[in-house]
Amino acid sequence: MFKRPLKVDIRWYVVFAIIAMALLTLKAEGLIVIRHLVPICFISCIADFVIIALRDKKRIFPLSALVSGLIISSVMAPTQWFYIAPLAAVLSKHLIRYSGRHIFNPAAFGLLAANVIFKVPLTWWLVTNVTVIIIFGLFFAYRIRKISLVASVICSTLIFSVLYSLIKHQPLFANTGILNFFFVFFMSLEPKTSPVSLRSKVLYGALIALFGFISLAFIPEYDFLVMSLIIANIGGVILRKVK
């Protein structure tokens, strides 16, 4: 009797989790949460729906675009350039492809475009309830068989944070707070851009952590998390062939 809910598309669980986090933030942040979240999701969904309708002559609900919109609105601070990230996310998914799959995590690409080109700050402002993130995140990772990837990202981030502290002559655990569970569970695991074999998932997780600290050290003006994921996505194209 417990099997039926698990047949629901896993992306709906992501939608529910992020909306739950937004509602939990509503009391502290006010209606700006709704005014920020709704337009971004609307633009993302409409853009994806129109592209698929024109290209494939199909009218389907843009669930992936909704997920991307929710992730973008959770990370990006309210701004007049709010429409840039969702448009860039959708366009990257349809235009930047290899072997029939998009190369970059759409939400990460959109966020990085807004961050780099329009200097929009990525404050991760709705990512406040770590308990909700971990509970839903573990379920999500289990459903798509990415627990090993989660473990790799977390362990590699902690290891590199200690090494980074030593290089910077800081207290040993000064940078362990860099670990962002929303990023780990809701962005790095994106099924289309992350590898599937155990070895490749472990390597991919390590690459994300490594590129994160390289980005933090050499281009700190940009968000090192989304930068690391975009760079790792390129390596993911190769790692998807590793067995």
C-alpha positions, 0 to 999 in steps of 0.5 A: 500500500506504500508503493503507489505514491512512489510512482509519482514523477520524482520531479513533483517531490522536488516541486513540493519540497521547494514550495514547502521551503518557500511557505516556511520562509513566508512568515519571515520574508513576507509576500515578496516570496510569492512575488519573486517565485511566481513570475520566475516559474511562469516565465520558465514554464511558458518559454519551455512550453512554447519551444516544445509546442513549436518544435515537436508539435506537442503540448505537455506540461513543462514540469522540468521547467517548473523545477528549474524555475523553483530552484532559480527563485530559491537561489537568486535574490529578487531583482529587476533582471528576474527574467534573465535566469529562467530564459537562459535556463530554458534556452540552454536546455534546448540549444546546448546539447550533446547526444540528444541531452542537454549538457548543462544543468538548466537552473545552474546555467540560468543562475550563472548567466544572471550572476556573470552578465548582469551581476545578479547576486545569488544569495540562496535566500530561500534555502533556510530549513536544512532539515526539510532539505535533507529529508526530501533530498535523501528521498530524492537521491535514493529514488534516482540512485544518486546516494553515492554522488551525494556522499562524494560531493559531501566528503570531497567538499569537507576534504577540500575545505580542510585543504583550503584552510591549510593553504590559506593559513586559517583554522582547520575547519574554518571553511566547512560551512561552505557545504550547501545541502540545497546545492548538493541535493537539488542541483548536483543530482539533476538526472540528465546531466549527472552520470549513472555508474558508481565510479563516474558518480564518485568522480563527478562529485569530487569534480564538483567539490574541486572546481568549487574551491578553484572557483572560490580561490580564483574568481570569487566575484562569481558564485562558486557553487553554480560555477563548479556545477557548470564546469563539472557538467562538461566533465559529466559528458565524458563521465557518462561513458564511464562504466 
